[in-house]
C-alpha cells in the first residue's frame, strides 16, 4: 500500500499532456523547417541554378567529338600526284584515364613497340596538354600491332587505337625539297597553331610547299555531338558537322621536265631551275641529292636522321633556294646591261684584251682565261667569248656604287619572294654591304673582280633564274612562283592563280638586243658553249659560268690540279626562243670542270624535254 501511494503521487497527467503538446509542436516545427529547407533547396537547384545544371547535365550526356579535316592534295600542273593521304592507325592516350603513365608505357611497350622518340615526344605533349585531352603516342601502326593491342585493350584504360589519314609522297626523293613534308606536331608548333583548328590534327607542314601553304592545305575541323551513358559509352550521334578538307594545290611544275632534269644530274650535287618569263611560273626546281620525305611523316628514327645529317652531300639542303654559289661569268650579261644602261659603254665601244688587266698604280694582274688575251672586243664578243678584261674595265669605270644600284633591279642580293620557306638572300657586293657585315672599307680590286662574278658575289639558283627571266623578258619583272591553281575538292573546278603584273621595263630595246646577241653567240656562234644549240628548233641564248672554288695562291689549289673536275663551281644559263622567251633555265653544279662541259648539257636535256610538252611547240619556229 505504501508503494502504490508513492506511484500515484508521482504521476501527473496534466503535466504529461503539456509535455506531449510541446513535443508535438517542436516536432511539427522541425518538419515544417525541414520541408521549408527542402523547398528552398529545391527552388535553389531547380529554379535559380536551372541553366547551370542543365548545361552540366547536357555536357555529361552529350560529348563533342572533333573530326579532323583531310589535308589537301598536291599535284603538278598536269595533274601528276605529288602528295596524297592514305588511311592509317595510331595509338592515343587520355592521361586522366590511363592511371600512372610510367608503368602503363612500360606494359604497353611490350604489346606495341614504342621507341624512345615516341615516348619522349609523348611526354613533351603531356606536359603542355590538359590531361583530359587525347594525346597521340605512336603513329602508323601495322595491322599486326593493331591486332595485338585489340587483344590486350582491356589492360590499358584510356588508351585506344584511332584511325587517321597520313601523308604519302609517291615520287619520294624527286620532289622532296620542293613539296617538302609534314611531321608530328611538337610543342613549338602547338605554340603557333590555332588550338581550335588543330584540336585533332597530328601532322603539320614542316618544309617546302607543305609548310608555305599550310593554311590552305589544312582545312577546317568538323565535329559530332554524341549522346553517352553514365559510363561514357556512346549511344547515338545527335548531329554531325562534316570537316572541310584543305584545298588541293596544283603547282606550276611540270613533273616530266623535273624528272628529266634530276636524271640528267646523274648523282652530281647541284640544282636546276626553269622559269616561264611570260608569267613567272617555275616549271622545274631540282636540288640534288634529295631524300625520302616519307621517312619524316610519322617520326624519323635517330639512325636515319643522323645518316642524313652526316652525309657529305648534304641531302637535306635545298640548293635551289638556300644553296650559295659563286655566279662567275653568268653575271656578265647583267654587268654588260648595267654598263649600257648607265651609259658607261656603247654597244660599239671596244676594249683591248691582252690577257691581263691592271689597276693604275698597282702591280697585281687580273687575268683573262686565254693567255695573251682576245684582242679588241665589243660587248657582243666579250659576252660570247667571256672576255674578263672587258668586264674588269667596265666594272672599274662604273664604280661599285652604280654597279650595285643597277644590278639590284635584277633581284641580286635580295630574296625573290618565291612561295617557299628558307630562301637565302645571296650577296650583291657593295661598299655598304661590306661595311655593314665586315666593318671594313671597300677596295678598287674588289670592284674589278665583281665584274666577272667573283669575290663577294653569292647567288642562289632560283635567284639567278629570276634575274635571267627578267633579262629574257626584256626587263619586265614578274614575281616568280610555284602555285598554279587551287581546287576546293575532288571534281571541283580549278581556280587559276592570277598572273602577277609586270613592273615596267628598265631596259632599252637596243641595249637588250646587244646583250642578247652576245648570249646567242655563246651557243650558236664561236662562243664558250658553241654547238649546244645544234638541232634545236629555236634560237637559244645562253652564258656559261666557271667559278673557282679555291684561291690559286693557296696549297688547296695545288692539291686539286690533278682533279680539275672538282676544281670549280660550274653554271649555265639559257633562254629560248631568244626573241620571245618561253623558258629560262639555270643549272648550277657544286663541282665540275667548266660550265660548258658539265652544266650546259644538263640544260640542253631540259630544253629538249620542255620542247615536247610546250603548248606552243611548232608555232613560230625562229631558227
C-alpha positions in Angstrom: 0.0 0.0 0.0 2.7 2.3 0.8 4.5 1.8 -2.5 1.2 2.3 -4.6 0.5 5.6 -2.9 4.1 6.8 -3.9 3.4 6.0 -7.7 0.1 7.8 -7.7 1.7 10.8 -6.2 4.4 10.9 -8.9 2.1 10.6 -12.0 0.8 14.0 -13.2 -1.4 13.7 -16.3 -1.7 17.4 -16.9 2.0 17.8 -16.9 2.4 14.9 -19.3 -0.2 16.4 -21.6 1.7 19.7 -21.7 4.9 17.9 -22.4 3.3 16.0 -25.3 1.9 19.2 -26.7 5.3 20.8 -26.6 7.0 17.9 -28.2 4.4 17.8 -30.9 4.8 21.4 -31.6 8.6 21.1 -31.7 8.3 18.0 -34.0 5.8 19.8 -36.3 8.1 22.9 -36.4 11.0 20.7 -37.2 9.1 19.1 -40.0 8.0 22.4 -41.3 11.6 23.8 -41.2 12.9 20.7 -42.9 10.2 20.9 -45.6 11.0 24.6 -45.9 14.7 23.8 -46.3 13.9 21.2 -48.9 11.6 23.6 -50.7 14.2 26.3 -50.6 16.9 23.9 -51.7 14.6 22.6 -54.4 14.0 26.2 -55.6 17.7 27.0 -55.5 18.6 23.9 -57.6 15.7 23.8 -59.9 15.0 27.4 -60.5 18.0 29.6 -59.6 20.6 27.2 -60.9 18.5 25.6 -63.6 20.5 26.8 -66.5 23.8 25.8 -64.9 22.8 22.2 -64.1 21.0 21.8 -67.4 24.3 22.7 -69.1 26.3 20.3 -66.9 23.9 17.6 -67.4 24.0 18.0 -71.2 27.7 18.0 -71.0 27.7 14.7 -69.2 25.2 13.2 -71.5 26.4 14.7 -74.8 30.1 14.7 -75.7 31.7 16.7 -78.6 33.8 14.5 -80.9 36.1 16.6 -83.1 36.7 15.4 -86.7 40.0 16.1 -88.4 39.9 17.5 -91.9 41.6 15.7 -94.8 44.7 17.5 -95.9 44.6 19.0 -99.4 46.4 17.1 -102.1 49.3 18.4 -104.2 49.7 17.9 -108.0 51.9 19.2 -110.7 50.4 21.4 -113.4 49.3 18.4 -115.4 47.6 16.5 -112.5 50.5 14.2 -111.5 50.0 13.4 -107.9 52.9 14.6 -105.7 51.3 14.3 -102.2 48.2 12.4 -101.1 46.6 10.9 -98.0 46.4 7.2 -97.0 44.5 5.6 -94.1 46.5 4.5 -91.0 46.0 3.8 -87.3 47.7 5.5 -84.3 47.7 4.9 -80.5 46.2 7.7 -78.4 46.2 8.1 -74.7 44.0 10.1 -72.4 46.3 10.7 -69.3 43.3 11.3 -67.0 42.0 7.8 -67.6 45.3 6.0 -68.1 46.5 5.9 -64.4 50.2 6.1 -63.7 51.9 6.8 -67.1 55.3 5.2 -66.4 54.0 1.6 -65.7 51.4 2.0 -68.4 54.1 2.9 -71.0 56.3 0.0 -69.9 53.5 -2.5 -70.2 52.2 -1.1 -73.4 55.6 -1.2 -74.9 55.6 -4.9 -74.5 52.5 -5.1 -76.7 53.2 -2.4 -79.2 56.8 -1.4 -79.7 57.4 2.2 -78.6 60.7 3.9 -79.5 62.5 6.4 -77.2 61.4 9.1 -79.7 57.8 8.1 -79.3 57.9 8.2 -75.5 59.9 11.5 -75.4 57.6 13.2 -77.8 54.6 11.9 -75.8 55.9 13.2 -72.5 56.5 16.6 -74.1 52.9 16.8 -75.3 51.6 15.6 -71.9 53.4 18.4 -70.2 51.7 21.0 -72.3 48.3 19.5 -72.8 45.2 19.2 -70.5 45.1 15.6 -69.0 41.6 15.1 -70.3 42.7 15.5 -74.0 43.7 12.6 -76.1 47.4 12.6 -77.0 49.0 10.6 -79.8 51.6 8.2 -78.6 52.6 6.1 -81.6 51.7 6.8 -85.3 51.2 4.5 -88.3 50.6 1.1 -86.6 50.9 -2.0 -88.6 48.0 -4.4 -88.9 49.8 -6.8 -86.6 50.3 -4.1 -84.0 46.6 -3.1 -84.2 45.6 -6.8 -83.7 47.9 -7.3 -80.7 46.6 -4.2 -79.0 43.0 -5.1 -79.6 43.6 -8.4 -77.7 45.2 -6.5 -74.8 43.0 -3.4 -74.8 41.2 -4.3 -71.5 44.6 -3.8 -69.7 45.0 -0.2 -70.8 42.2 2.1 -69.9 42.5 5.5 -71.5 44.5 4.0 -74.4 42.9 3.4 -77.8 43.6 2.8 -81.5 42.3 5.7 -83.6 42.1 5.8 -87.4 43.6 8.8 -89.2 44.9 9.9 -92.6 48.6 10.1 -93.0 50.7 11.7 -95.8 52.4 9.9 -98.6 54.8 11.2 -101.2 54.6 8.9 -104.3 57.6 10.3 -106.1 59.7 10.5 -102.9 63.2 11.9 -103.5 62.4 13.7 -106.7 60.2 16.4 -105.2 61.5 16.2 -101.6 62.9 19.8 -101.4 60.1 21.3 -103.4 57.0 19.7 -101.9 58.6 19.2 -98.5 57.0 17.0 -95.9 54.7 17.0 -92.9 55.7 15.8 -89.4 54.2 15.3 -86.0 53.1 18.5 -84.2 55.5 19.3 -81.4 55.4 21.9 -78.7 56.9 24.6 -80.8 54.2 24.0 -83.4 51.5 24.0 -80.8 52.6 27.4 -79.6 52.0 28.9 -83.0 48.9 26.9 -84.2 45.3 27.8 -83.6 44.3 25.2 -80.9 40.7 25.1 -82.3 41.7 24.3 -85.8 44.4 21.8 -84.7 42.4 20.1 -81.9 42.6 16.7 -83.5 45.3 17.2 -86.1 48.5 15.2 -85.7 50.6 16.4 -88.6 51.7 19.8 -89.8 53.8 21.0 -92.7 57.5 21.3 -91.8 59.3 22.4 -95.0 58.6 23.2 -98.7 55.1 23.7 -100.1 53.7 21.7 -97.2 54.8 24.4 -94.8 54.4 27.5 -97.0 50.8 26.7 -97.8 49.9 25.0 -94.5 46.9 27.3 -94.0 45.4 26.3 -97.4 46.2 22.6 -97.1 45.0 22.0 -93.6 41.2 22.6 -93.9 38.7 23.2 -91.1 37.8 20.5 -88.5 34.2 19.3 -88.0 32.5 17.6 -85.0 29.9 15.1 -83.9 27.5 15.6 -80.9 27.4 12.1 -79.3 24.9 11.0 -76.6 26.6 8.9 -73.9 25.6 6.9 -70.9 26.9 7.3 -67.4 29.9 5.2 -68.2 30.8 7.4 -71.1 29.8 4.9 -73.8 28.4 6.4 -77.0 24.8 5.7 -77.6 24.0 7.6 -80.7 25.1 10.6 -82.8 22.8 13.5 -82.4 24.2 15.6 -85.2 27.3 16.0 -87.3 29.1 18.9 -88.9 31.5 17.4 -91.5 35.1 18.7 -91.6 36.1 20.9 -94.6 39.0 19.3 -96.4 42.0 21.5 -97.3 42.4 22.9 -100.8 44.1 20.8 -103.4 47.1 22.7 -104.9 48.3 22.5 -108.5 51.9 23.6 -108.8 53.4 25.2 -111.9 56.0 22.4 -112.0 55.9 20.0 -114.9 56.8 16.6 -113.4 58.1 15.3 -116.7 60.6 18.2 -117.0 61.5 17.8 -113.3 62.3 14.1 -113.8 64.5 14.7 -116.9 66.4 17.4 -115.1 67.0 15.2 -112.0 68.1 12.3 -114.1 70.5 14.5 -116.1 72.5 15.2 -112.9 73.5 11.6 -112.7 74.0 11.9 -109.0 76.2 15.1 -109.1 75.3 17.7 -106.4 73.7 20.9 -107.6 70.5 22.5 -108.7 68.4 23.4 -111.7 65.6 25.9 -112.1 63.4 26.6 -115.1 61.1 29.6 -115.3 58.5 30.8 -117.8 59.5 34.5 -118.2 56.0 35.4 -119.5 54.2 34.8 -116.2 56.8 33.9 -113.6 55.8 30.3 -113.2 58.5 27.9 -112.1 58.5 24.9 -114.5 61.1 22.8 -112.7 63.1 23.1 -109.5 65.6 20.4 -108.8 68.0 20.1 -105.8 70.3 17.0 -105.9 70.7 14.9 -103.9 67.2 14.7 -102.4 65.9 12.4 -99.6 62.8 10.4 -98.9 60.3 12.7 -97.3 58.1 9.7 -96.3 60.7 9.0 -93.5 59.6 12.2 -91.7 55.9 11.8 -91.8 55.4 9.6 -88.8 58.6 10.4 -87.0 62.1 9.6 -88.4 64.4 7.4 -86.4 67.6 8.6 -84.9 69.8 6.4 -87.2 68.0 7.6 -90.4 68.2 11.2 -89.3 71.8 11.0 -88.3 72.6 9.4 -91.6 71.0 12.3 -93.5 72.8 14.9 -91.3 76.2 13.3 -91.6 76.1 12.6 -95.4 78.8 14.7 -97.1 76.4 15.5 -100.0 74.1 17.3 -97.5 70.8 15.9 -98.9 68.7 18.0 -96.6 70.0 21.2 -98.1 67.6 22.7 -100.6 70.3 24.0 -103.0 67.7 25.7 -105.3 66.7 28.4 -102.7 69.3 28.0 -99.9 72.4 26.9 -101.8 75.2 29.5 -102.1 77.0 29.6 -105.4 79.6 32.0 -106.9 78.0 33.0 -110.2 81.2 33.5 -112.1 80.7 34.6 -115.7 76.9 34.0 -115.7 76.6 37.6 -114.4 78.5 39.1 -117.4 75.3 39.7 -119.4 73.8 41.6 -116.4 77.0 43.6 -115.9 77.1 44.4 -119.6 73.4 45.6 -119.4 74.4 47.8 -116.4 77.2 49.3 -118.4 74.9 50.0 -121.4 72.0 51.2 -119.3 74.1 53.6 -117.3 75.8 55.0 -120.4 79.3 53.8 -119.3 79.6 51.9 -122.6 78.0 51.9 -126.0 77.4 48.7 -127.8 80.1 49.6 -130.4 82.7 50.5 -127.8 85.7 48.1 -127.7 88.3 47.1 -125.2 91.7 45.6 -126.0 92.3 42.3 -124.2 96.0 41.5 -123.7 95.4 38.7 -121.2 96.0 40.8 -118.2 94.3 43.9 -116.6 96.0 46.3 -114.2 94.5 48.9 -112.0 96.5 52.1 -112.5 99.4 52.2 -110.0 99.1 48.6 -109.0 101.4 45.6 -109.9 98.7 42.9 -109.5 97.4 41.5 -112.7 93.8 40.4 -113.2 93.9 37.7 -115.9 91.9 36.6 -118.8 91.3 32.8 -119.2 93.1 33.0 -122.6 96.8 33.5 -122.4 97.7 36.6 -124.5 94.1 37.8 -124.5 91.3 38.0 -127.1 92.4 41.3 -128.8 89.9 44.0 -129.4 86.3 43.1 -128.4 83.0 44.8 -128.2 80.2 43.8 -125.8 78.8 41.0 -128.1 82.2 39.4 -128.5 83.0 40.0 -124.8 79.9 38.0 -123.7 80.3 35.3 -126.4 83.9 34.6 -125.6 83.6 35.5 -121.9 86.4 38.1 -122.0 87.3 39.0 -118.5 89.3 42.1 -119.4 86.2 43.8 -120.9 84.3 43.3 -117.6 87.2 44.2 -115.3 87.4 47.5 -117.2 83.6 48.0 -117.2 83.2 47.4 -113.5 86.0 49.8 -112.7 84.5 52.5 -114.9 81.1 52.0 -113.3 82.3 52.0 -109.8 80.9 49.7 -107.2 78.1 52.1 -106.1 76.5 52.4 -109.5 77.3 48.8 -110.2 75.3 47.6 -107.2 72.5 50.1 -107.6 71.8 48.9 -111.2 72.1 45.2 -110.6 69.7 45.1 -107.7 67.0 45.7 -110.3 67.6 42.1 -111.4 67.0 40.9 -107.8 70.6 40.1 -106.9 71.2 40.4 -103.2 67.5 40.0 -102.4 65.1 37.2 -101.8 63.0 36.5 -104.8 59.9 36.1 -102.7 59.1 32.7 -104.2 56.5 30.7 -102.3 58.9 28.5 -100.4 60.4 29.0 -96.9 64.1 29.2 -96.0 65.2 31.2 -99.1 68.6 32.8 -98.9 69.3 36.3 -99.8 72.7 35.9 -101.5 75.2 38.7 -101.7 75.3 41.6 -104.2 78.8 43.1 -103.4 78.7 46.7 -102.5 80.5 49.2 -100.3 77.6 49.4 -97.9 77.2 45.6 -97.7 80.9 45.1 -96.8 80.9 47.9 -94.1 77.6 46.6 -92.6 78.7 42.9 -92.5 82.5 43.1 -92.0 83.1 46.7 -90.8 85.8 47.2 -93.5 86.3 49.7 -96.3 85.9 48.7 -100.0 89.0 48.3 -102.2 89.2 49.0 -106.0 90.4 45.4 -106.7 87.1 44.1 -105.3 85.2 46.2 -107.8 87.2 44.7 -110.6 86.6 41.0 -109.7 82.9 41.8 -109.0 82.7 42.5 -112.8 83.3 38.8 -113.5 81.1 37.4 -110.8 83.9 36.6 -108.3 84.8 38.0 -104.9 81.9 38.5 -102.6 79.2 37.6 -105.1 76.8 34.9 -103.8 73.7 33.8 -105.6 71.1 31.0 -105.3 70.0 29.1 -108.4 66.4 30.5 -108.0 67.8 34.0 -107.7 69.8 33.6 -110.9 66.8 32.1 -112.6 64.7 35.1 -111.5 67.3 37.5 -112.9 67.5 35.6 -116.2 63.7 35.6 -116.5 63.8 39.4 -116.1 66.6 39.7 -118.7 64.8 37.2 -121.1 61.6 39.2 -120.6 63.4 42.4 -121.8 63.3 44.0 -118.4 59.8 43.1 -117.3 59.9 41.9 -113.7 57.3 39.4 -112.5 57.0 37.6 -109.2 58.2 34.0 -109.7 56.0 31.5 -108.0 55.1 27.8 -107.8 51.3 27.9 -107.2 49.4 27.4 -110.4 45.9 26.8 -109.3 43.8 25.7 -106.3 40.8 23.3 -106.0 38.2 23.2 -103.3 37.6 19.4 -103.6 37.9 16.5 -105.9 35.9 17.1 -109.1 35.5 20.8 -108.4 36.9 23.2 -111.0 40.4 24.5 -110.7 40.9 28.2 -109.8 43.9 29.5 -111.7 46.1 32.0 -109.8 46.2 35.4 -111.4 49.4 36.2 -113.4 51.4 38.7 -111.4 51.5 42.1 -113.0 54.9 43.0 -114.5 56.8 46.1 -113.3 57.7 48.5 -116.1 60.8 47.5 -118.0 64.0 49.3 -117.1 65.9 48.1 -120.2 66.2 49.9 -123.5 65.5 47.7 -126.5 68.8 48.5 -128.2 70.7 47.5 -125.1 68.7 44.3 -124.8 69.4 43.4 -128.4 73.2 43.9 -127.9 73.3 41.7 -124.8 71.0 39.1 -126.4 73.2 38.9 -129.5 76.2 38.2 -127.3 74.3 35.4 -125.5 73.1 33.9 -128.8 76.7 33.9 -130.0 77.7 31.9 -126.9 75.6 29.0 -128.1 75.3 29.5 -131.8 78.5 31.4 -132.8 82.1 31.0 -131.7 81.2 31.2 -128.0 82.0 29.2 -124.9 79.0 26.8 -125.4 79.3 26.5 -129.2 77.3 23.7 -130.7 74.9 23.4 -127.8 72.0 24.7 -129.9 72.6 22.2 -132.8 69.4 20.5 -133.8 67.2 22.7 -131.6 64.3 24.4 -133.4 64.5 27.7 -131.6 67.4 30.1 -131.1 69.0 29.6 -127.7 70.7 32.5 -125.8 73.0 31.4 -123.1 76.0 32.0 -120.9 78.5 29.8 -119.2 80.0 30.3 -115.7 83.0 28.7 -114.1 83.8 29.9 -110.6 87.0 29.0 -108.9 86.4 27.3 -105.5 90.0 27.7 -104.3 92.4 30.6 -104.4 95.3 29.9 -106.9 97.7 31.2 -104.2 96.9 28.5 -101.7 98.0 25.0 -101.2 94.5 23.8 -101.8 94.6 24.9 -105.4 97.9 23.0 -106.0 96.4 19.9 -104.5 93.4 19.8 -106.9 95.4 20.5 -110.0 95.2 16.8 -110.9 91.5 16.6 -110.4 90.2 19.5 -112.5 86.6 18.1 -112.4 86.4 19.1 -108.8 88.1 22.4 -109.1 85.2 24.8 -109.8 81.6 25.5 -109.3 80.2 25.4 -112.8 77.0 27.0 -114.1 75.0 27.6 -117.3 72.0 29.8 -118.0 69.9 29.9 -121.2 66.6 31.1 -122.5 64.6 30.3 -125.7 63.2 31.3 -128.1 65.7 34.1 -127.8 63.5 36.9 -129.2 60.4 35.9 -127.2 61.4 33.6 -124.5 59.0 30.9 -123.1 61.6 29.2 -120.8 64.7 30.3 -118.9 66.9 27.7 -117.4 69.7 27.8 -114.8 71.9 24.8 -113.9 74.5 25.0 -111.1 76.9 22.3 -110.1 78.9 22.4 -106.9 81.9 20.8 -108.6 82.9 20.5 -112.2 85.4 21.3 -114.9 83.6 24.1 -116.9 80.1 25.4 -117.3 80.1 24.4 -121.0 81.2 20.8 -120.5 79.2 19.9 -117.3 76.3 22.3 -116.7 75.3 23.2 -120.3 74.5 19.6 -121.4 72.0 19.3 -118.5 70.3 22.5 -119.6 70.0 21.2 -123.1 68.4 18.0 -121.9 65.9 20.1 -120.0 65.1 22.2 -123.1 64.7 19.1 -125.2 62.2 17.8 -122.7 60.4 21.1 -122.4 60.0 21.1 -126.2 57.9 18.0 -126.2 55.5 19.5 -123.6 55.4 23.2 -124.6 51.9 24.1 -125.7 53.3 26.5 -128.3 55.8 23.9 -129.7 55.8 24.0 -133.5 54.5 27.5 -133.6 56.7 30.4 -134.6 59.9 28.5 -135.1 62.6 31.1 -135.2 65.5 29.1 -136.4 
